[in-house]
Amino acid sequence: YKPLLRFCEYDAYKAIYCSICRELGRTYGFSARILLNYDFTFVAMLHMALHGERPDYQRKRCVCNPLKHCNFCKEGDDAFKLTSAMTVEFFYHKLLDNIADSGFFGGLGWRLLKLFAVPMHKKASRLYPELSETVARCTAEQAQAERKPDCSVDEAADPSARMLSELAVYLSEKEMDKTVLRDFGYYFGRWIYLIDAFDDLADDVRKGSFNPFALRFGLTAEDIENDSKRLEETRLYANECLNMTVARVIKAFDLLNTGAYSPIFYNILMNGLGEAQRIALHEKEMHTT
């Protein structure tokens, strides 16, 4: 939540973001930089915090815009290599999921993107075979859960939650940290799945795609368009699920020693998640047309 970040904290956060961009280009090719996102900035920062690496950086020219200078971290190479591999694996398996959910003609664009993603996936899976296997297995279990005609919200969120739980263990070598990270990753993964599900609610109802909230409350296009009482019940239920989940996220995170990065993490967890939740549930306009 940028308005409550100090300048030094924002500079450190951006330096991690730009360092992931550099690593993606260096390891997977220049075009891999388009996969860059803020989700894995959090992951890289947590890896650095748990390894005692400082928020120290230097200014260099941006590769994408040579007229611009960016901050790049002096430490954290292992963090950036790991998060770059995670970025590639998530993108590749998301593509496979989109192809499976689309018809032949509707999936042509995804199939073309797959040609671009396959070489990166092969390299990431060679560098981090266990990570690649975890993402593939949990993605398959996610698809299997969503095919169940009576899939509950908890069942739908569980594979994604377990995937982040397993991946979070890669962020530390300390057994005590690993125990906490499993719990933290599970509930953070659950929160991400639930917020995405509600954010996609209108589109999923329009397309007839799976959505755990739409399935539970039997939502139709008319409910979305008319902002019906049933949609309001869905919104209240989703808000309760998200609030309970983020409480478990914060409770687990409190057990980790994140050192100099603590103010940034607590900005994200205490302010950023709440703001994202408020926008998705109460400010985003829903329509199916």
Disulfide bonds with the S-S distance in Angstrom:
none
